[in-house]
Amino acid sequence: MPSVKAIRNRLFYGWWIVGASVLVGLYSAGIVVYGFTAIFEPIVLEFGWSYAAVSFAASLRGAESGLLEPVVGRLVDRWGPRRVVFVGGLFISGGLFLLSHTMSLVMFYGSFVLLAVGMSSCGTTVLVTGVANWFRARLGLATGIALSGFGLGGLMLPMMVALIAQYGWRATFDILAIGAIVVVLPISLVFRHKPEDYGYVLDGHTPESQTDTPGALQPSHEAADEVPMDVHRAIRTRPFWLLTFAFTFHTAAIITVVTHVMPYLDSIGFARVNAGAIGTAIPVMSILGRLGFGILGDRTSRTAIAVLCYGMMCLGLLCFAAVPMVGTWVLYVFLLLFGAGYGGATSLRPALTSEYFGRGHFGSIFGLMMGINAAGAIVGPPVAGWFYDTHFDYRMVWVALAALSVVCAFLVLASRRYRADVINT
């Protein structure tokens, strides 16, 4: 084991885990989540399937992830993130390879089952658990940076659009399958489990510096680590369910938008290249929210910042619905409000969870939350696809999601009222 002096002379290893999380999130989410909208139209044109049928693949991915999130949460608590991410990279590669050879709807859905396993193993629960094990006072900033990889994943979309235009969607996904092996597997080796195993404590202090150094960094938010809160105790509290439902509606809004953004813009006359640029800008803009609101959440009330973020999402979605009536310029307002709002709300989810329930069983608790959240990903995209198939108009979908964002704000705000439930359980 390295000496305390040697540890002090190096960058705190938690930041290396944050960096690895950025890269894993960038590649996996960029292809599987944000990239899905790029193959939407080519798939419909080649096979003649309905929008609802194609959208169901995103729901299937969400359903599978919902079942797996509690499992991977327990696995990462027990084994650490390294092995889980490594296996996830293999599943992502296999899913992309099967997708490239799709000849039927069954094969199409089967590829998304494999991708769901991969995304669960390389997704939010695993990455933020890996980060949350190393940070408390800077958890908002650390998770904001770590999850910015998902935002940067939007940069994969124009690359995918260009590759599909040049080589076709099948060859593109063969290339991306190889990329998953080359990128994700080596990066998975960077992850470590608990700082105590390597001579660190939370936020980069050695045990000696934390106890003996005057003015050492103190947590800005008192987490519940001192309370032995496990899953069974957590689910008996009202904050658990209030936050879980808020995060579920949050997930429904985001997955529906990123799945249908290009079909919506195509339907109102945007060129495919321009629609792809808007699809890219949404997650990229979310990085501002992930970092900015993550830092604010470390310095002030995370509840208040989350409510602000959901308000921004609501206004942004109303602007999105108004594009055909108001004009293209309102898209810039949508990108700023929705992108930054959803990025901030996303980065605050793990910090809020840790603030209530601590880090002792964080992976299991947050994984269960994320598993339930998958209901939003299951329901949102196909309902939006069905609505468009029926009414040939997406605008009421965006208005409904704006209303759900307001509900999210009220649920998060209500959770603060019942903070005592966690202490008394």
N, C-alpha and C positions, 0 to 999 in steps of 0.2 A: 504493500500500500504506500502511495506517495506521502512524503512528509508534509506537515502543515505549511512549512515555508515554501516548498515547491508548489503547493496548491495555490498559495497567495500570489505567486508570480505568474500564474496563468489566468487566461480568461475563464470566468466561471463556466463550468461545463454545461450548465443549464441553457446557456445561450447557443451552444452548439446543437442542442436538442431542438431549440426553437428554429434554428436555421434549417435543420433536417426536415422539420415539420413543414416549413414553407415549401421546400422543393417537392416533397411527397404530395402535399396538397395541390400544388401547381399542376403537376403532371396528371394525377388521378382525377381530380375534379375538372380540370381543363378538358379532358377527353370524355369522361363518362357523364358528367353533369352538364357543363356548358356546351360541350361539343355535340350533344344529342340534337340540338336544334339545327345543326348543319346538315345532318343526314335526313331530316324530317321530309323535306320535299323530294330529294332523290329516291327515297324509299317509296313514298306515295306514287311517284311517277312510274317507277319500275314495276311495282307489284299491284298497283291499283287499290291498295288497302285504304280504309277510311282514316280520317284524322283521329277518331276515337280509338281505333284498333292500334295505330302506331303509338298514340299517347299512352296506351295501356302498358307498353314496355317500361316507361318511366315509373308507372304505378307498381308494376311487378318488381322492379328494382327497389322501390320504396318498401313494398311489403316484405320482401326478402330481408332487406336491411333492418326493418322493424323487428323481425324475429331474431336477427343476429346481434343487434346492438347490445342487448343485455348479456349475451354470451361473451362477446368480445370485451365488454366492460369487465366481466369477471376474470377473463383470461389475462387482460393487461394488468389487473390488480395482482394476479398471482405470478405471472411470468414476466411482466414488463413488456414494453412496446416493441422491442427489437424483433422477436420471433413472429409476433402478430403481423407487423408491417411486411416482413419478408414473405410470409405466406400470402398476404394480400396482393403483393406484386405479381406472384405467380398466377393467381386467379384473374387479375385484371388482364394479364397477357393472354391467358386462355380464352377469356370472354371476348376479347377483341379479335382473336383469330377465328373463333366460331362465328362472330358477327360478320366478318369479311367473307365467309363462305355460306351465308344464309341463302336458302332456297325456298323456305316456307315460313309461315307465321310461327310455327312451333319452334323452328330453329332460331328465329329472331328472338322469341321470348326466352328460349334456353340460354342464349348468349347473355341476356340481361340478368339471368339468375346467377351466372358465374361472375358477371361484373358487380352484382350486388354484394356477393361474398367478398370480392376484392375491395370494394369501396368501404364496406363495414370495417375491414381489417386495416385500411389505410385512411379511414375517415376521421370525423370530428372527435368521436369518443376516444379513440386510441391516441390521437395526437394531443388533444388537450389534457388527457390523463397523464401522458408522458410529461407535459409541461407543468401541469398543476402539482406534480410530485416534487418539483424543484423550486416553485415560487409561491409566495403568499403576498407580501407587500406590493410586489410588482406584477402580480398575476394578470391584472387587466392589460398592462402593456405587453407582457409576454404572450398571452393568448391572442391579443390583437395582432402582433407580428406573426405568430405561428399561423393563425387563420388567414392572414393576408395572402398566403399561398393559394387559397381557394379563389380569392379575388384575382390574383395574377393569372390563375388558370384561364381566365377569360381571354388572355393573350393567345391561347392556343386556338381559339375559334377562327380568326382570319387565316392562320396557317392551315387549319383543316379545310376551310373553304377553298383556299388556293390549291391544296393537294387534291381535293376531290375534283376540282375543275380540270386539273392537269392529268391526273391518273385514274380518276374514278373513285367511288367510295370504297369499293372492295380492296383495291391495292393500298389505299390510304390506311385502312384499318390493319392490314398486314404490317405496314411500316410502324404503326403505333404500337402494335403488339410486341414487336422487337424492342421498341423504345422502352416499354415497361420493364423488360428484363434488364436493359442497359442502365436505366435511370434509377428505378425504385429499389432493386435488390442491393446494390452497393450502399445506397444512402441508409437503408434500414440498419446497417451495422453501426451507425453513429449513435443510435438510441441506447440509453441506459435507464435503469429502473428507478431506484431511490438514491437521493444524494448522500444519505447516511452511509451507504455501502462504499462510498468513495471519499470519505473524509470531509464532506460538505454538510451544511444545513441549508435551510430555505434561503433563497435570494442571494446565495453566494458567500455567506459568512461561514468561517470555520467555527466549531463549537467554542474555541478559545476566544475568537474575536467577538463573537456574539455576546458572550458573558462578561468579558473583561474590558472591552473597548468602549469608552464613553462615547456617546453620540452615534453608536451603531444604528443602522437603519432599523426602524421598528415598523411593523405592519400598519398600514393605514386603515385596514379593515380587519376586525377581529374575527377570524374564522372559528369554526366549531370543532377544531381538532381535539380540544380537551374533552369533548363529549364523545363517547364511543358510539357514534351514530352509524348504524348499518342500514341495509336496505329495508329490513323488516320494521325498523323504527321509523325510517324516513317516510314510508308509504302511509303511516298512520297520522301524518301531519297535514294540515291544510295547505301550508306553503308548497309542499311537494306537488300537490295536484293543481294548485293555481298556476304555478310556474310551468308544469308539464303541459297544461292545456294552452297556456300562452305560447309556449314554444311549438306546439303542434300547429296552431293557426299560423304562426310565423313561418313554419316550414311549408305549409300549403301555399302561402302567398309567394314565397321565393321560388319554389320548384315549378309552380304553374307559370310564373313570368318567364323564367329562363328556358322553359320547354317551349313556350308558345310565342316568344318574342319575334322570331323570324317569320313564322306563319302569319302572325297578326300584321306585321309591317308589310309583308308580301300582299296581304289581302286588301290593304289600303293604298297600294300602288308604289311601294318602295322597291327599288332595284335590290337584287339579292346581295350584292356587295355592300350596299349601304345598310341593309338590314343586319348583315353580319357584323358591321362596324358598331351598330347600336348594341347588338348582343354582346360584343366584346367590352364595350364601355361600361355596361352595368356592373360586372364584377370588378373591373379595374377601379371604378369610382368607389366601390365598397371599401377599398383599401383605406381611403381617407377616413371613413367612419370607423373601421376596425382599429386603426392606430389612434386617431384623435379622440374618439369616445372611450377607447380603452384606457388612455392616459387620464382623461377626465374622471372615469369611473374609479381609478385608484385614488383620486384626490378628493372626491366628493361622493354624494349618494349614487350608488350604482342603480338603484331603483329609479331615481329621478331621471338619470341619463337614459335608461331604457325606455321610459315613458316618452321622452323627447324623441328618441329614435323611431318609435312606432308611430308617433304623430307625423314625422317626416315621411315615413313609408306611405301613410294614408294620403297625404297631399300629393306625393309623387304619383301614386296610382291613379288619382283623379286627373292629374295632368296627362297621364298616358292614355286614359280613355278619351280625353278631349282633343287629341291630335287631329283626327279627321275634321273636327269642327273649328278648331282654333288655328291650326297651322303647324308646320314642322318645328318652328322655334320652341314650342312648348316641350319638345323632347329634351332639350337641354335642361329645363327645369326638372323634368322627370328624372333624368340621369343623376342630377345633383341630389335631389331630395330622396328618391328611392334608393339609389346606390349607396350614398353615405349612411342613410337611415338603416337599411338592412345590414350593412357591414357593421355598424356600431352595435345594433341589437344582437347580431350573431356573436360578436366577440365578448359581449357581456354575459351570455348564457352560462358558460362554465364558471365565470367569476361569481355570479349570483348563486349558483349551485354550491360552490365551495364556501361561500360566505355563510350559507345556511347550514350545510351538512358536513363541512370539513373535508379533509383529504384522506382520512383513514380508509374509507371505502368509496372514494370518489368515483372510480371507474365503474363500479357496480351500480351506484346510484345514478350517475349521469348516463350510463349505458341504458338503464331501464327507461329513463326519461326520453332518450333519443329513440329507443325502440317504439315507445308510444307515439312519439312525434312523427314516426314514419306514416301514421294514418293520414297525416296531412299530405304527404307525398303520394300516397296511394290514391286518395280521392281527388285532389286538386287537378292534375293534368287531364285525366280522362273526362271529368265533368266539363272542363273548359273545352276540350275537343268535341264532346257531344253537343255542347251549346252552340259551337260554331257550325257543326254539321247540320244542326236543326235550324238555326237562325241566321247563319252566314254573317255573324257580327260578334266581335269579342268585347265590345265596350262595357256591357253589363257585367261581364266577368271581372273586369278591373274595378268597377264600382263595388262589387261584392267583396273583393279582396281588400279594398280600402276600408270597408266597414269592419272586416275581420281584424285589421291592424288596430283599429280603435279598441276592439274587444281585448286584444293582447295588452294594450296599455293599461286598461282597467284591471285585468287579472294580475299583472305584475305589481301594480299599485296596491291591490287588495292583499297580496302575499305579505306585504310589510306589516299589515295590521295584525297578522297572526304569527309574528316572529316568536312570540312566547310559546307557541305550540311546540317548536323545535326544542326549546330549553326544557319544557315540562314533560316531554314524551319519554 
